[in-house]
Amino acid sequence: MNIVLIGIQGSGKGTLSAKLKDYFDFDLISVGELLRAEAKRKTKLGKHIFEMQSKGILLEQDIVMQVIKNKLKSKKTQNVIFDGFPRTIEQADALDEVLKIDLVIYLHLSKEEATKRLLSRVGCNDCGSIFNKNEVKSTCPLCGGKLVKRSDDNLISIKNRLKQFHLQTHPVVDRYKAANTLVTIDASQTKEAVLKDVVRAINEHNN
């Protein structure tokens, strides 16, 4: 089973996909994490990725698809969750050429709540977990790694990313809705409530 998680930045895709990975034994493909890992290598490609992400600008499709194809070659199960991809109609079309998407889960969240969450979040340098800075100290409660604020979690970048979502990614939501593969989940709920709703949607699809 191949699942896509779509949601505005700050809607909780990363946290949710990590829980679903263990709950259902999926291979998780977090495009954002894959790209950030490449950026940390400071190669020519990595520097380009870092610059684009810092400005909140979507990367070129050929770069993103190459990273995804490389990851798919090493997947360990027949079930995949895509976190944060596709973000454009063109990416959705390109993904269709690689594999069939069975279910798309849209985490709906207002721009106001998304901005509030993004400005308050910090991430672990080691395990990549995301937290609200008001709920943790300086180290990750899961692995002890250092918690830092992502370079693209600034107000200018956030505004650009939310605008990009409205212009480029929301049409993807409409595309999958028209294909009758979309389920909409209220992402303003607690993490536990969101997980419960998503698990129910996946089980209902399988049945």
Backbone as CSV, one residue per row, in Angstrom:
resi,resn,N_x,N_y,N_z,CA_x,CA_y,CA_z,C_x,C_y,C_z
1,MET,0.841,-1.197,0.000,0.000,0.000,0.000,0.879,1.251,0.000
2,ASN,0.584,2.180,-0.880,1.358,3.407,-0.984,0.492,4.600,-0.585
3,ILE,0.967,5.355,0.405,0.204,6.459,0.970,0.968,7.768,0.823
4,VAL,0.243,8.832,0.539,0.805,10.175,0.488,0.188,11.011,1.607
5,LEU,1.042,11.716,2.352,0.573,12.675,3.351,0.773,14.071,2.793
6,ILE,-0.307,14.827,2.710,-0.238,16.200,2.228,-0.754,17.125,3.324
7,GLY,-0.074,18.224,3.527,-0.533,19.185,4.514,0.342,20.417,4.502
8,ILE,-0.242,21.529,4.872,0.508,22.768,4.965,1.636,22.594,5.975
9,GLN,2.735,23.309,5.818,3.849,23.212,6.745,3.362,23.485,8.169
10,GLY,3.778,22.615,9.091,3.335,22.759,10.467,2.118,21.917,10.813
11,SER,1.595,21.190,9.825,0.388,20.386,10.062,0.683,19.066,10.757
12,GLY,1.957,18.743,10.932,2.315,17.532,11.678,2.608,16.318,10.825
13,LYS,2.931,16.517,9.551,3.196,15.386,8.660,4.348,14.521,9.150
14,GLY,5.445,15.171,9.575,6.622,14.416,9.996,6.367,13.558,11.217
15,THR,5.736,14.136,12.221,5.421,13.397,13.444,4.474,12.247,13.150
16,LEU,3.454,12.523,12.355,2.465,11.500,12.031,3.066,10.370,11.209
17,SER,3.847,10.706,10.185,4.407,9.670,9.318,5.340,8.750,10.093
18,ALA,6.080,9.293,11.065,6.979,8.473,11.879,6.181,7.467,12.708
19,LYS,5.039,7.888,13.233,4.198,6.981,14.023,3.552,5.924,13.132
20,LEU,3.110,6.324,11.957,2.490,5.373,11.031,3.495,4.341,10.540
21,LYS,4.738,4.767,10.385,5.797,3.864,9.933,5.899,2.659,10.862
22,ASP,5.867,2.910,12.156,5.975,1.824,13.127,4.649,1.082,13.295
23,TYR,3.545,1.815,13.223,2.225,1.223,13.442,1.888,0.197,12.366
24,PHE,2.218,0.528,11.120,1.849,-0.335,10.005,3.050,-0.993,9.316
25,ASP,4.257,-0.757,9.805,5.467,-1.289,9.190,5.615,-0.803,7.752
26,PHE,5.585,0.512,7.585,5.789,1.141,6.284,7.236,1.581,6.133
27,ASP,7.671,1.704,4.884,8.900,2.430,4.581,8.525,3.898,4.497
28,LEU,9.228,4.740,5.229,8.934,6.174,5.237,9.869,6.903,4.276
29,ILE,9.283,7.664,3.370,10.064,8.503,2.474,9.735,9.953,2.801
30,SER,10.584,10.562,3.626,10.429,11.964,3.995,11.345,12.770,3.084
31,VAL,10.755,13.352,2.068,11.549,14.071,1.077,12.299,15.224,1.725
32,GLY,11.655,15.911,2.667,12.309,17.019,3.347,13.565,16.591,4.070
33,GLU,13.481,15.457,4.781,14.649,14.950,5.509,15.737,14.502,4.549
34,LEU,15.348,13.861,3.458,16.329,13.414,2.470,17.087,14.606,1.887
35,LEU,16.350,15.678,1.602,16.977,16.865,1.019,17.850,17.590,2.036
36,ARG,17.387,17.649,3.297,18.196,18.311,4.330,19.471,17.526,4.597
37,ALA,19.385,16.193,4.514,20.578,15.368,4.708,21.590,15.636,3.604
38,GLU,21.090,15.802,2.386,21.973,16.116,1.259,22.588,17.497,1.445
39,ALA,21.785,18.444,1.950,22.277,19.806,2.169,23.412,19.831,3.187
40,LYS,23.323,18.974,4.206,24.353,18.923,5.246,25.692,18.413,4.709
41,ARG,25.652,17.672,3.600,26.893,17.142,3.038,27.718,18.238,2.356
42,LYS,27.077,19.373,2.098,27.755,20.552,1.531,28.412,20.268,0.182
43,THR,27.821,19.334,-0.563,28.240,19.129,-1.945,27.673,20.271,-2.788
44,LYS,27.963,20.279,-4.054,27.410,21.307,-4.936,25.892,21.237,-4.925
45,LEU,25.372,20.008,-4.990,23.924,19.818,-4.935,23.393,20.232,-3.566
46,GLY,24.101,19.841,-2.508,23.670,20.163,-1.154,23.606,21.653,-0.907
47,LYS,24.571,22.400,-1.416,24.585,23.854,-1.244,23.405,24.488,-1.977
48,HIS,23.092,23.963,-3.135,21.950,24.472,-3.896,20.649,24.207,-3.139
49,ILE,20.522,23.007,-2.591,19.328,22.645,-1.825,19.184,23.554,-0.611
50,PHE,20.277,23.769,0.106,20.249,24.617,1.303,19.797,26.036,0.964
51,GLU,20.320,26.584,-0.117,19.977,27.948,-0.512,18.491,28.063,-0.851
52,MET,17.989,27.097,-1.596,16.580,27.126,-2.002,15.660,26.965,-0.797
53,GLN,16.006,26.035,0.123,15.177,25.801,1.297,15.178,27.003,2.230
54,SER,16.317,27.658,2.377,16.413,28.818,3.258,15.505,29.951,2.804
55,LYS,15.238,29.993,1.495,14.387,31.032,0.938,12.935,30.583,0.815
56,GLY,12.681,29.318,1.176,11.318,28.808,1.083,10.857,28.568,-0.338
57,ILE,11.808,28.285,-1.241,11.499,28.078,-2.657,11.540,26.580,-2.978
58,LEU,10.549,26.103,-3.740,10.510,24.692,-4.110,11.678,24.336,-5.025
59,LEU,12.229,23.148,-4.807,13.350,22.683,-5.619,12.886,22.204,-6.994
60,GLU,13.840,22.132,-7.917,13.540,21.640,-9.259,13.084,20.180,-9.177
61,GLN,12.130,19.827,-10.024,11.527,18.502,-9.970,12.532,17.383,-10.230
62,ASP,13.463,17.585,-11.160,14.390,16.512,-11.489,15.291,16.163,-10.309
63,ILE,15.636,17.161,-9.489,16.462,16.910,-8.307,15.685,16.097,-7.287
64,VAL,14.452,16.510,-7.025,13.622,15.822,-6.046,13.336,14.385,-6.475
65,MET,12.998,14.187,-7.747,12.655,12.848,-8.230,13.860,11.914,-8.180
66,GLN,15.049,12.424,-8.437,16.238,11.582,-8.368,16.476,11.100,-6.944
67,VAL,16.289,11.985,-5.976,16.443,11.615,-4.569,15.412,10.547,-4.186
68,ILE,14.188,10.705,-4.653,13.117,9.746,-4.346,13.394,8.388,-4.978
69,LYS,13.790,8.373,-6.231,14.069,7.104,-6.912,15.198,6.348,-6.220
70,ASN,16.206,7.068,-5.774,17.306,6.422,-5.051,16.806,5.777,-3.767
71,LYS,15.898,6.467,-3.083,15.344,5.936,-1.836,14.467,4.718,-2.085
72,LEU,13.664,4.757,-3.143,12.776,3.633,-3.452,13.558,2.358,-3.745
73,LYS,14.752,2.493,-4.301,15.570,1.326,-4.615,15.990,0.574,-3.353
74,SER,16.046,1.303,-2.232,16.508,0.675,-0.988,15.380,0.378,-0.010
75,LYS,14.126,0.524,-0.428,13.011,0.284,0.494,12.953,-1.189,0.891
76,LYS,12.487,-1.423,2.134,12.527,-2.768,2.708,11.175,-3.484,2.707
77,THR,10.075,-2.743,2.518,8.743,-3.348,2.526,8.012,-2.992,1.236
78,GLN,6.797,-3.535,1.106,5.963,-3.233,-0.051,5.062,-2.031,0.209
79,ASN,5.155,-1.471,1.427,4.289,-0.363,1.819,5.118,0.900,2.034
80,VAL,4.661,2.014,1.445,5.427,3.252,1.497,4.543,4.424,1.929
81,ILE,5.097,5.287,2.777,4.445,6.551,3.129,5.311,7.687,2.605
82,PHE,4.727,8.570,1.823,5.419,9.767,1.356,5.038,10.939,2.251
83,ASP,6.034,11.537,2.869,5.822,12.691,3.744,6.259,13.958,3.006
84,GLY,5.280,14.808,2.671,5.608,16.078,2.041,5.873,16.010,0.549
85,PHE,5.379,15.008,-0.093,5.545,14.850,-1.547,4.397,14.015,-2.087
86,PRO,3.810,14.414,-3.231,4.200,15.496,-4.136,3.664,16.855,-3.688
87,ARG,4.340,17.918,-4.144,3.929,19.272,-3.798,3.397,20.059,-4.991
88,THR,3.520,19.494,-6.178,3.004,20.155,-7.380,2.307,19.105,-8.252
89,ILE,1.481,19.589,-9.177,0.812,18.681,-10.106,1.848,17.916,-10.912
90,GLU,2.919,18.595,-11.312,3.973,17.952,-12.102,4.636,16.826,-11.306
91,GLN,4.873,17.057,-10.013,5.458,16.020,-9.168,4.497,14.844,-9.002
92,ALA,3.206,15.142,-8.885,2.203,14.075,-8.762,2.188,13.216,-10.023
93,ASP,2.283,13.874,-11.181,2.325,13.131,-12.443,3.590,12.275,-12.531
94,ALA,4.720,12.838,-12.079,5.988,12.108,-12.117,5.948,10.916,-11.172
95,LEU,5.321,11.094,-10.017,5.220,9.995,-9.053,4.351,8.870,-9.595
96,ASP,3.296,9.219,-10.321,2.419,8.208,-10.922,3.175,7.307,-11.887
97,GLU,4.235,7.832,-12.469,5.025,7.040,-13.417,5.933,6.044,-12.694
98,VAL,6.132,6.277,-11.383,7.031,5.419,-10.608,6.269,4.321,-9.874
99,LEU,5.116,4.675,-9.266,4.305,3.692,-8.550,2.893,4.215,-8.360
100,LYS,1.979,3.304,-8.016,0.569,3.649,-7.845,0.320,4.116,-6.404
101,ILE,-0.360,5.256,-6.263,-0.719,5.776,-4.950,-2.126,5.286,-4.606
102,ASP,-2.257,4.621,-3.465,-3.539,4.044,-3.080,-4.403,4.980,-2.245
103,LEU,-3.770,5.776,-1.378,-4.531,6.637,-0.472,-3.756,7.927,-0.219
104,VAL,-4.471,9.054,-0.240,-3.876,10.358,0.047,-4.570,10.952,1.265
105,ILE,-3.793,11.285,2.279,-4.330,11.857,3.514,-3.956,13.328,3.570
106,TYR,-4.972,14.175,3.589,-4.762,15.621,3.610,-4.976,16.142,5.028
107,LEU,-3.897,16.649,5.637,-3.969,17.212,6.986,-4.307,18.696,6.870
108,HIS,-5.554,19.025,7.134,-6.016,20.404,6.954,-5.719,21.246,8.188
109,LEU,-5.064,22.401,7.977,-4.712,23.307,9.059,-4.736,24.735,8.537
110,SER,-5.236,25.684,9.346,-5.298,27.076,8.914,-3.900,27.677,8.825
111,LYS,-3.747,28.716,8.014,-2.464,29.395,7.876,-2.022,30.008,9.204
112,GLU,-2.989,30.530,9.970,-2.668,31.166,11.245,-2.076,30.162,12.228
113,GLU,-2.699,28.998,12.324,-2.199,27.974,13.245,-0.872,27.416,12.748
114,ALA,-0.727,27.275,11.443,0.525,26.768,10.881,1.681,27.706,11.197
115,THR,1.466,29.005,11.036,2.510,29.991,11.323,2.914,29.938,12.787
116,LYS,1.942,29.864,13.659,2.201,29.791,15.097,3.052,28.571,15.435
117,ARG,2.712,27.431,14.851,3.453,26.194,15.132,4.885,26.271,14.600
118,LEU,5.046,26.788,13.393,6.371,26.830,12.768,7.328,27.754,13.520
119,LEU,6.810,28.859,14.004,7.653,29.789,14.741,8.056,29.242,16.100
120,SER,7.321,28.239,16.576,7.578,27.697,17.915,8.325,26.363,17.900
121,ARG,8.634,25.824,16.721,9.192,24.483,16.706,10.723,24.468,16.638
122,VAL,11.280,23.393,17.180,12.707,23.121,17.111,12.881,21.664,16.705
123,GLY,14.030,21.358,16.123,14.280,20.002,15.674,15.566,19.437,16.239
124,CYS,15.615,18.102,16.337,16.805,17.431,16.849,17.818,17.232,15.727
125,ASN,19.055,17.618,15.988,20.127,17.467,14.999,20.435,16.011,14.699
126,ASP,20.154,15.123,15.659,20.530,13.716,15.511,19.421,12.845,14.931
127,CYS,18.229,12.841,15.577,17.166,11.937,15.129,16.120,12.606,14.253
128,GLY,16.155,13.950,14.175,15.228,14.662,13.309,13.848,14.906,13.888
129,SER,13.615,14.512,15.140,12.308,14.712,15.764,12.015,16.202,15.937
130,ILE,10.726,16.554,15.870,10.295,17.943,15.966,9.523,18.157,17.267
131,PHE,9.783,19.307,17.929,9.111,19.615,19.184,8.728,21.094,19.234
132,ASN,7.794,21.403,20.121,7.489,22.794,20.440,8.539,23.270,21.432
133,LYS,9.189,24.388,21.138,10.291,24.857,21.975,9.865,25.164,23.401
134,ASN,8.559,25.389,23.609,8.055,25.695,24.943,7.812,24.443,25.783
135,GLU,7.934,23.268,25.134,7.649,22.014,25.832,8.895,21.174,26.084
136,VAL,10.057,21.654,25.637,11.298,20.899,25.815,12.415,21.821,26.287
137,LYS,13.539,21.217,26.651,14.706,21.999,27.045,15.647,22.110,25.840
138,SER,16.947,22.061,26.069,17.888,22.261,24.966,18.305,20.957,24.285
139,THR,17.884,19.825,24.868,18.246,18.532,24.284,17.006,17.712,23.959
140,CYS,17.134,16.837,22.997,16.024,15.994,22.552,15.638,14.995,23.646
141,PRO,14.364,14.938,24.020,13.925,13.992,25.044,13.928,12.541,24.578
142,LEU,14.104,12.333,23.271,14.113,10.973,22.728,15.513,10.378,22.617
143,CYS,16.477,11.202,22.169,17.827,10.662,21.950,18.936,11.466,22.618
144,GLY,18.591,12.620,23.182,19.600,13.439,23.843,20.362,14.368,22.921
145,GLY,19.981,14.390,21.649,20.652,15.265,20.687,20.334,16.731,20.917
146,LYS,21.100,17.596,20.281,20.909,19.037,20.440,19.691,19.495,19.646
147,LEU,18.861,20.326,20.270,17.687,20.882,19.617,18.029,22.250,19.023
148,VAL,17.702,22.443,17.771,18.002,23.701,17.093,16.779,24.162,16.296
149,LYS,16.748,25.441,15.991,15.691,25.999,15.163,16.112,25.890,13.703
150,ARG,15.259,25.351,12.859,15.587,25.199,11.455,15.769,26.553,10.787
151,SER,16.706,26.623,9.853,17.019,27.900,9.193,15.835,28.453,8.419
152,ASP,14.932,27.579,7.961,13.796,28.052,7.170,12.563,28.344,8.013
153,ASP,12.674,28.219,9.339,11.551,28.547,10.209,11.645,29.992,10.690
154,ASN,11.676,30.899,9.728,11.618,32.328,10.021,10.398,32.892,9.316
155,LEU,9.934,34.053,9.765,8.651,34.562,9.294,8.618,34.780,7.785
156,ILE,9.696,35.310,7.209,9.725,35.560,5.764,9.618,34.245,4.994
157,SER,10.421,33.259,5.399,10.399,31.967,4.729,9.053,31.270,4.913
158,ILE,8.501,31.375,6.119,7.209,30.741,6.396,6.120,31.314,5.493
159,LYS,6.084,32.634,5.359,5.090,33.271,4.495,5.238,32.800,3.053
160,ASN,6.485,32.676,2.598,6.726,32.194,1.235,6.251,30.759,1.058
161,ARG,6.527,29.919,2.048,6.152,28.505,1.969,4.638,28.320,1.989
162,LEU,3.948,29.101,2.816,2.487,29.006,2.877,1.860,29.494,1.567
163,LYS,2.468,30.520,0.987,1.990,31.021,-0.293,2.203,29.969,-1.383
164,GLN,3.385,29.331,-1.354,3.688,28.277,-2.325,2.698,27.122,-2.187
165,PHE,2.332,26.793,-0.955,1.383,25.694,-0.740,0.040,26.027,-1.382
166,HIS,-0.421,27.245,-1.149,-1.718,27.645,-1.699,-1.701,27.622,-3.226
167,LEU,-0.621,28.119,-3.814,-0.549,28.237,-5.268,-0.230,26.923,-5.965
168,GLN,0.678,26.125,-5.366,1.193,24.952,-6.076,0.734,23.610,-5.510
169,THR,0.561,23.534,-4.206,0.243,22.235,-3.606,-1.244,22.004,-3.448
170,HIS,-2.013,23.047,-3.183,-3.454,22.826,-3.024,-4.103,22.245,-4.272
171,PRO,-3.642,22.610,-5.476,-4.189,21.936,-6.655,-3.942,20.425,-6.652
172,VAL,-2.887,19.990,-5.977,-2.619,18.551,-5.864,-3.708,17.895,-5.013
173,VAL,-4.118,18.603,-3.957,-5.214,18.115,-3.127,-6.470,17.935,-3.970
174,ASP,-6.775,18.933,-4.792,-7.949,18.852,-5.668,-7.814,17.706,-6.668
175,ARG,-6.601,17.473,-7.141,-6.352,16.398,-8.111,-6.689,15.038,-7.515
176,TYR,-6.185,14.783,-6.299,-6.444,13.491,-5.667,-7.892,13.357,-5.196
177,LYS,-8.505,14.492,-4.849,-9.919,14.461,-4.472,-10.763,14.036,-5.660
178,ALA,-10.436,14.569,-6.829,-11.169,14.219,-8.047,-10.974,12.745,-8.401
179,ALA,-9.817,12.193,-8.018,-9.521,10.780,-8.284,-10.118,9.861,-7.226
180,ASN,-10.798,10.453,-6.231,-11.461,9.703,-5.158,-10.485,8.886,-4.306
181,THR,-9.273,9.434,-4.121,-8.291,8.764,-3.265,-7.956,9.611,-2.037
182,LEU,-8.675,10.724,-1.846,-8.332,11.684,-0.795,-9.221,11.534,0.434
183,VAL,-8.568,11.594,1.618,-9.276,11.656,2.905,-8.757,12.889,3.638
184,THR,-9.665,13.754,4.104,-9.277,14.976,4.800,-9.368,14.782,6.309
185,ILE,-8.290,15.158,7.017,-8.211,15.029,8.471,-7.996,16.405,9.091
186,ASP,-8.682,16.693,10.193,-8.524,17.956,10.905,-7.219,17.933,11.695
187,ALA,-6.208,18.667,11.213,-4.881,18.653,11.827,-4.765,19.594,13.017
188,SER,-5.828,20.328,13.351,-5.780,21.222,14.512,-6.031,20.464,15.813
189,GLN,-6.385,19.191,15.708,-6.618,18.354,16.878,-5.289,18.010,17.561
190,THR,-5.373,17.301,18.671,-4.168,16.801,19.328,-3.511,15.757,18.433
191,LYS,-2.222,15.501,18.666,-1.503,14.506,17.879,-2.159,13.139,17.999
192,GLU,-2.639,12.829,19.197,-3.269,11.524,19.436,-4.561,11.386,18.635
193,ALA,-5.353,12.474,18.594,-6.616,12.436,17.864,-6.384,12.330,16.359
194,VAL,-5.373,13.057,15.870,-5.046,12.995,14.443,-4.610,11.575,14.067
195,LEU,-3.732,10.988,14.880,-3.265,9.620,14.616,-4.438,8.641,14.593
196,LYS,-5.349,8.784,15.533,-6.506,7.888,15.607,-7.353,7.990,14.344
197,ASP,-7.593,9.227,13.880,-8.398,9.431,12.674,-7.708,8.862,11.436
198,VAL,-6.388,9.031,11.362,-5.645,8.550,10.196,-5.585,7.026,10.177
199,VAL,-5.350,6.415,11.325,-5.324,4.949,11.404,-6.675,4.378,10.985
200,ARG,-7.747,5.025,11.420,-9.083,4.581,11.043,-9.275,4.677,9.525
201,ALA,-8.793,5.770,8.938,-8.948,5.952,7.487,-8.180,4.894,6.702
202,ILE,-6.973,4.559,7.180,-6.162,3.543,6.504,-6.821,2.171,6.620
203,ASN,-7.308,1.849,7.804,-7.956,0.547,8.007,-9.226,0.420,7.181
204,GLU,-9.987,1.513,7.103,-11.225,1.483,6.309,-10.892,1.296,4.826
205,HIS,-9.805,1.904,4.380,-9.399,1.750,2.973,-8.991,0.304,2.702
206,ASN,-8.275,-0.292,3.631,-7.823,-1.672,3.449,-8.981,-2.671,3.457
207,ASN,-10.041,-2.305,4.163,-11.204,-3.198,4.252,-12.162,-2.986,3.086
